[in-house]
Amino acid sequence: MPLQFNPVKLFSGSATKALSIKIAESYGRELGDVIVSRFSDGEIQPHFNESIRGSDVFLIQSTNQPFDNLIELLMLIDAARRASAHYVTAVIPYFGLARQDRKDKPRVAIGSKLVANLLVAAGINRIMTMDLHAAQIQGFFDIPVDHLDASVIFVPYIKSLNLGNLTIASPDMGGSYRARTFAKYFNAEVVICDKRRKRANEIESMSVIGDVTGQDIVLIDDIIDTAGTLAKAAALIMEKGARSVRAVCTHPVLSGKAYETIENSVLTELIVTDTIELKQQSSKIRVLSTATLFAKAIANVNEHGSISDLFRVD
């Protein structure tokens, strides 16, 4: 008996409109009609302006700050369930609170587990996301999680630069596995920046483990927030004799004085994706789109195809 495919409908939340439009274009259809209204006090009320009964609904929304983005997604999920959608997938290009994946000190919340519980309670059937800060967050869900890898976007771009003496670097010890995985695509060496923090977003000291002399360094990270760590790591690497330093970061959170820090840094360029829309432009920031990758993943989910096929790097 042939597989039956339900109609697919894509909807965007307020936070990820630009990316959602690109995903829909790549998928080959327009975004569905949904309105997110607000009461005068800011209270959110989503409303689907078309029937979604029996449809496979994909709700596209990153959950970066403010928290309204998460609440909006939860309410969109609830509205879709109550409108008799057949299957609801939350497409979350950037999964917020992913840095809070464990108790690293007494009496703290595990924010990413709380978000997982909220999403499941709202009624989703599936999660689709990219480059979780901690891959084990997938285990917080008892539903399918499609964890896409942005390296399939970054690697072809880095190859196109034809860097003669490429070395991959991690800005901290925690990112060493990510850096080593990335380095395998180039058969490149890995160096690590060992940092000590006073507190969140404040570095006490940093040192480089490995030889960077005469090398073209590419720093690899999943999130760039204040840009302080990357800027300091880049400066230290250049002091140690590197020829150039670039950074690849999937999610451009870029809070506080991040744009100023990047502009004043020794970085040749910062390469990011569009999982979070940039607040301003910068001559040093290059944005690579994730739209085609998400569109292919949505198509494969709907057609019961393999997601692992999307992890092949050309």
C-alpha positions as CSV (number, residue, x, y, z in Angstrom):
1,M,0.0,0.0,0.0
2,P,1.6,3.4,-1.0
3,L,2.4,5.9,1.7
4,Q,-0.2,8.6,2.2
5,F,1.1,12.2,2.5
6,N,-0.9,14.7,4.4
7,P,-1.0,18.3,3.1
8,V,1.9,20.4,4.4
9,K,1.4,23.9,5.8
10,L,4.2,26.1,7.0
11,F,3.7,29.0,9.4
12,S,6.1,31.5,10.8
13,G,6.3,33.1,14.3
14,S,7.2,36.7,14.7
15,A,10.9,36.1,15.5
16,T,11.9,34.2,12.4
17,K,9.9,35.8,9.6
18,A,12.7,36.4,7.2
19,L,14.1,32.9,7.5
20,S,10.6,31.4,7.3
21,I,9.9,33.1,4.0
22,K,13.2,31.7,2.6
23,I,12.3,28.2,3.8
24,A,8.9,28.4,2.2
25,E,10.4,29.6,-1.1
26,S,12.9,26.8,-1.0
27,Y,10.2,24.3,-0.2
28,G,8.1,25.6,-3.1
29,R,5.1,27.1,-1.4
30,E,3.9,30.2,0.4
31,L,3.8,30.6,4.2
32,G,0.4,29.9,5.7
33,D,-1.8,32.8,6.9
34,V,-1.5,33.3,10.7
35,I,-1.9,36.4,12.7
36,V,-0.3,37.0,16.2
37,S,-2.4,39.7,17.8
38,R,-1.5,41.5,21.0
39,F,-3.6,43.1,23.7
40,S,-2.6,46.6,24.9
41,D,-0.6,45.0,27.8
42,G,1.4,42.8,25.4
43,E,-0.6,39.6,25.9
44,I,-0.2,37.3,22.8
45,Q,-3.1,35.7,20.9
46,P,-2.3,33.7,17.7
47,H,-5.0,32.9,15.1
48,F,-4.7,30.7,12.0
49,N,-6.6,32.4,9.2
50,E,-7.0,29.2,7.2
51,S,-8.1,25.6,7.9
52,I,-5.3,23.3,9.1
53,R,-7.6,20.3,9.9
54,G,-5.8,17.1,9.0
55,S,-2.6,18.9,7.8
56,D,1.0,18.4,8.8
57,V,1.8,21.7,10.3
58,F,5.3,23.1,10.6
59,L,5.7,26.1,13.0
60,I,8.9,28.0,12.4
61,Q,10.2,30.1,15.4
62,S,13.5,30.5,17.1
63,T,13.3,30.9,20.8
64,N,15.9,33.6,21.4
65,Q,15.1,36.5,23.8
66,P,12.7,38.0,24.6
67,F,10.7,35.2,26.2
68,D,7.7,36.3,24.2
69,N,9.2,34.3,21.3
70,L,8.9,31.0,23.3
71,I,5.4,31.9,24.6
72,E,4.3,32.7,21.1
73,L,5.5,29.3,19.8
74,L,3.8,27.5,22.7
75,M,0.5,29.3,21.9
76,L,0.8,28.6,18.2
77,I,1.3,24.9,19.0
78,D,-1.8,24.9,21.3
79,A,-3.9,26.7,18.6
80,A,-2.8,24.2,16.0
81,R,-3.8,21.2,18.1
82,R,-7.1,22.8,18.9
83,A,-7.7,23.4,15.2
84,S,-7.3,19.6,14.6
85,A,-3.9,19.6,12.8
86,H,-2.8,16.0,12.1
87,Y,0.8,16.4,13.1
88,V,2.6,19.4,14.5
89,T,6.3,20.0,14.2
90,A,8.1,22.8,15.9
91,V,10.9,24.0,13.7
92,I,13.2,25.8,16.1
93,P,16.3,27.0,14.3
94,Y,17.8,28.4,17.5
95,F,16.8,26.5,20.7
96,G,16.9,29.1,23.5
97,L,18.0,28.3,27.0
98,A,20.2,25.4,25.7
99,R,23.1,26.7,27.7
100,Q,21.2,25.7,30.8
101,D,21.3,21.9,30.2
102,R,22.5,20.8,33.7
103,K,23.0,21.8,37.3
104,D,26.5,23.2,37.2
105,K,26.1,24.8,40.7
106,P,23.6,24.3,43.5
107,R,20.0,25.7,43.4
108,V,19.8,26.5,39.7
109,A,17.1,25.6,37.1
110,I,17.7,23.3,34.1
111,G,16.2,25.7,31.7
112,S,16.4,23.6,28.5
113,K,14.6,20.7,30.2
114,L,11.9,23.0,31.3
115,V,11.5,24.3,27.7
116,A,11.3,20.7,26.5
117,N,8.5,19.9,29.0
118,L,6.6,23.0,28.0
119,L,6.8,22.2,24.3
120,V,5.6,18.6,24.8
121,A,2.8,19.7,27.1
122,A,1.7,22.2,24.4
123,G,1.2,19.3,22.1
124,I,4.0,19.0,19.6
125,N,4.7,15.7,17.8
126,R,8.2,16.5,16.7
127,I,11.1,19.0,17.1
128,M,13.4,20.1,14.3
129,T,16.4,22.3,15.4
130,M,20.0,23.0,14.5
131,D,23.3,22.8,16.5
132,L,22.0,22.5,20.0
133,H,24.5,23.9,22.5
134,A,24.5,20.5,24.2
135,A,23.5,17.5,22.0
136,Q,22.2,15.6,25.0
137,I,19.2,18.0,25.1
138,Q,17.7,15.6,22.6
139,G,17.3,13.2,25.5
140,F,15.0,15.6,27.3
141,F,12.3,14.7,24.7
142,D,10.3,11.5,24.4
143,I,9.3,12.5,20.8
144,P,11.4,12.6,17.6
145,V,14.1,15.3,17.5
146,D,15.7,16.1,14.1
147,H,19.0,17.7,15.1
148,L,20.5,19.4,11.9
149,D,24.2,20.1,11.6
150,A,25.2,23.5,10.2
151,S,28.6,22.1,9.1
152,V,27.1,21.1,5.8
153,I,26.6,24.8,5.2
154,F,29.9,26.1,6.7
155,V,32.3,23.5,5.3
156,P,31.8,24.3,1.6
157,Y,32.3,28.0,2.3
158,I,35.5,27.4,4.2
159,K,36.7,25.2,1.4
160,S,36.0,28.0,-1.1
161,L,38.4,30.3,0.8
162,N,41.3,28.0,-0.2
163,L,43.2,28.7,3.0
164,G,46.7,27.3,2.6
165,N,47.5,26.5,6.2
166,L,44.1,25.8,7.8
167,T,44.0,25.0,11.5
168,I,40.7,24.6,13.4
169,A,40.4,26.1,16.9
170,S,38.0,25.9,19.8
171,P,37.5,29.0,21.9
172,D,37.2,26.8,25.0
173,M,37.7,23.3,26.3
174,G,33.9,22.6,26.1
175,G,33.9,23.1,22.3
176,S,36.8,20.8,21.6
177,Y,34.6,17.9,20.4
178,R,32.8,20.3,18.0
179,A,36.1,21.6,16.7
180,R,37.6,18.1,16.2
181,T,34.5,17.0,14.3
182,F,34.8,20.0,12.0
183,A,38.5,19.5,11.5
184,K,37.9,16.0,10.1
185,Y,36.4,17.5,6.9
186,F,39.7,19.2,6.2
187,N,42.2,16.7,7.8
188,A,43.3,19.7,9.8
189,E,45.0,20.1,13.2
190,V,43.1,21.4,16.2
191,V,44.2,23.9,18.8
192,I,42.2,24.8,21.9
193,C,41.9,28.1,23.9
194,D,41.7,27.3,27.6
195,K,39.7,30.0,29.4
196,R,38.8,30.6,33.0
197,R,35.7,32.6,33.8
198,K,35.0,34.9,36.8
199,R,31.3,34.6,36.0
200,A,29.0,34.3,33.0
201,N,30.2,36.5,30.0
202,E,33.4,37.6,31.9
203,I,36.8,35.9,31.3
204,E,39.5,35.9,33.9
205,S,42.4,34.4,31.8
206,M,43.0,32.5,28.5
207,S,45.8,30.5,27.0
208,V,46.3,28.6,23.7
209,I,47.0,24.9,23.6
210,G,48.8,24.1,20.3
211,D,51.0,25.7,17.7
212,V,49.3,28.4,15.6
213,T,52.4,30.0,14.0
214,G,51.9,30.9,10.3
215,Q,48.4,29.2,10.3
216,D,45.1,30.4,9.0
217,I,42.9,29.8,12.0
218,V,39.1,29.1,12.0
219,L,37.5,29.3,15.4
220,I,34.4,27.0,15.7
221,D,31.5,27.6,18.1
222,D,27.7,27.1,18.2
223,I,26.7,30.4,19.8
224,I,28.2,33.9,19.8
225,D,26.7,36.1,22.5
226,T,28.7,39.1,23.7
227,A,31.6,38.1,21.4
228,G,34.1,38.7,24.2
229,T,35.5,35.1,24.2
230,L,36.0,35.0,20.4
231,A,37.6,38.4,20.3
232,K,40.0,37.6,23.1
233,A,40.8,34.2,21.6
234,A,41.4,35.8,18.2
235,A,43.7,38.4,19.7
236,L,45.7,35.8,21.6
237,I,46.0,33.5,18.5
238,M,47.3,36.4,16.4
239,E,49.8,37.3,19.2
240,K,51.0,33.7,19.0
241,G,51.9,34.2,15.3
242,A,48.9,33.1,13.3
243,R,48.5,34.5,9.8
244,S,44.7,35.1,10.0
245,V,41.8,34.3,12.3
246,R,38.2,33.7,11.3
247,A,35.2,32.5,13.4
248,V,32.3,30.2,12.5
249,C,29.3,30.4,14.8
250,T,25.9,29.0,14.0
251,H,23.7,31.2,16.2
252,P,24.4,35.0,16.2
253,V,22.8,36.0,19.5
254,L,25.1,39.1,19.6
255,S,23.9,40.9,22.7
256,G,25.3,43.9,24.5
257,K,28.3,45.5,22.7
258,A,28.9,42.4,20.5
259,Y,28.8,44.3,17.2
260,E,31.2,46.8,18.4
261,T,33.5,44.1,19.8
262,I,33.5,42.3,16.5
263,E,34.3,45.4,14.5
264,N,37.2,46.2,16.8
265,S,38.5,42.7,16.9
266,V,41.4,41.1,14.8
267,L,38.9,38.7,13.2
268,T,39.1,38.7,9.4
269,E,35.4,37.7,9.3
270,L,32.7,36.2,11.4
271,I,30.6,33.6,9.6
272,V,27.1,32.9,11.0
273,T,23.7,31.6,9.9
274,D,20.3,33.2,9.8
275,T,18.8,31.1,12.6
276,I,18.6,34.5,14.4
277,E,18.1,37.7,12.5
278,L,20.9,40.2,12.8
279,K,20.0,43.4,14.7
280,Q,22.4,45.4,12.6
281,Q,24.8,45.0,9.7
282,S,28.6,44.6,10.1
283,S,31.3,44.6,7.5
284,K,32.9,41.7,9.2
285,I,29.8,39.4,9.5
286,R,28.9,37.1,6.7
287,V,25.5,35.3,6.9
288,L,24.9,31.9,5.3
289,S,21.3,30.8,5.0
290,T,19.9,27.6,6.5
291,A,16.7,27.8,4.5
292,T,17.5,25.1,1.9
293,L,18.6,22.7,4.6
294,F,15.4,23.2,6.7
295,A,13.3,23.0,3.6
296,K,14.8,19.6,2.6
297,A,14.4,18.4,6.2
298,I,10.7,19.3,6.2
299,A,10.2,17.6,2.9
300,N,12.0,14.4,4.1
301,V,9.9,14.4,7.3
302,N,6.6,14.7,5.4
303,E,7.6,12.1,2.8
304,H,9.0,9.7,5.4
305,G,12.5,10.1,4.0
306,S,15.9,10.0,5.8
307,I,17.1,13.0,7.7
308,S,20.7,11.5,7.9
309,D,21.0,12.1,4.1
310,L,21.2,15.8,4.9
311,F,24.4,15.4,6.9
312,R,26.6,14.7,3.9
313,V,29.1,17.4,3.3
314,D,30.1,18.1,-0.3
